[in-house]
Amino acid sequence: MRGFSAFFLLVGAAVAAPLTPEKIELLPGLYPKERRELGKRLTGRTEGVREALVEAGVDPRVAERIERLLPGPLLVERYAADIPLAAPDLTQEQRELLEHLHPAVLAAEWALVVQRDRLLPGIRDETTRRQIQESFDRQVREIERRYWRVVGTVLTGEQRLAIHPLLPQPYHRPPDLAGHVYQAPGLTLAQAGKIRALIAEFESESAADGAEIRRLKQGPEHDAAVDRVGELLRKIVAQANEILTPEQLRYIDALPPLVGPGERGGEFVLEMGLTPEQQEIARPLVEETKRRVEEARRRAAEKVREMEGEISGESPQAMTMQMMQQGAAGDAARIVEEAARKGLLEVLDKRQVLAWIVSPR
């Protein structure tokens, strides 16, 4: 299966495939109206796809990937799988691990798709068919999520920031982006309050259009509602960019896809079945990491106490506690992530890492 997957990627690299609506959905950084207009102009094109996309303002590196991406299952996964190898200044250990992982992960996902498609035609009961399909799809999503948890730990923040423009639109922002923002380095209570207000504004002003989008599913009125939400989002994002510092914005752009704020860090490395020898090697690193995490939490608590004079609102104590927890969680995640990177690259065998990704319990 791994050989088949590698062959599939090789063919995709050598042949220019038609530009389909599904591939246009992968283009990052476009708002709905821009994406729809681009689709009207370019869908179905087989010649000069890269050039046409670049002329439309798409990053040339993205345009090249889109041009050679073959249609079929696992479109977003196949597009994104080897993007981590485009990160700058990879160490030998990083490159070896990533080169080992990405084709094997795709092969595991592809095996599930093949197994699903062989099984479903023989099942007549629609409810059973749907349950089986959802089960296989859930397994693929979990493998993909674990792969990007590992990638997000193996790569440094600067390396993740460098590949962010290449990520497909479904991976462009992680789940619960607001939760990530609240963990941004150096976020103040004043900033958090403004971000909360922006989120409340977006939810309030988009509620009616959101209901229309869910009701209509498609058509001109549906598209108009989608466009209004897109324009509102554009405005909210611009305001958020004015609130956050350049360092905080870089932190957000460097977040790995598919990873929620509660999954940051690298505690999952301890689930990879370390041998007694590996545990002994890792013990000093684990102990030092625990010490640094406790120190970060202590500093966060002190900082919140110093900021109590800035707090206003109906429940300042609750807000203080929440900010303390979020700030400490963000600091702790960054400390644990650094330690986990060392564990993945210096302690664990790459086969252990792959086994954890493709065999979720």
Sequence and secondary structure as in RCSB ss.txt:
>XXXX:A:sequence
MRGFSAFFLLVGAAVAAPLTPEKIELLPGLYPKERRELGKRLTGRTEGVREALVEAGVDPRVAERIERLLPGPLL
VERYAADIPLAAPDLTQEQRELLEHLHPAVLAAEWALVVQRDRLLPGIRDETTRRQIQESFDRQVREIERRYWRV
VGTVLTGEQRLAIHPLLPQPYHRPPDLAGHVYQAPGLTLAQAGKIRALIAEFESESAADGAEIRRLKQGPEHDAA
VDRVGELLRKIVAQANEILTPEQLRYIDALPPLVGPGERGGEFVLEMGLTPEQQEIARPLVEETKRRVEEARRRA
AEKVREMEGEISGESPQAMTMQMMQQGAAGDAARIVEEAARKGLLEVLDKRQVLAWIVSPR
>XXXX:A:secstr
 HHHHHHHHHHHHHS     HHHHTT TT  HHHHHHHHHHHTT  SSHHHHHHHTT  HHHHHHHHH   SSSH
HHHHHTTGGGGSTT  HHHHHHHHHHHHHHHHHHHHHHHHHHHHGGG   HHHHHHHHHHHHHHHHHHHHHHHHH
HHHHS HHHHHHHGGGS GGGSS SSHHHHHTTSTT  HHHHHHHHHHHHHHHHHHHHHHHHHHHH SSHHHHHH
HHHHHHHHHHHHHHHHHHS HHHHHHHHT  TT  GGG SSGGGGGS   HHHHHHHHHHHHHHHHHHHHHHHHH
HHHHHHTGGG  SS HHHHHHHHHHHHHHHHHHHHHHHHHHHIIIIIS HHHHHHHHH   
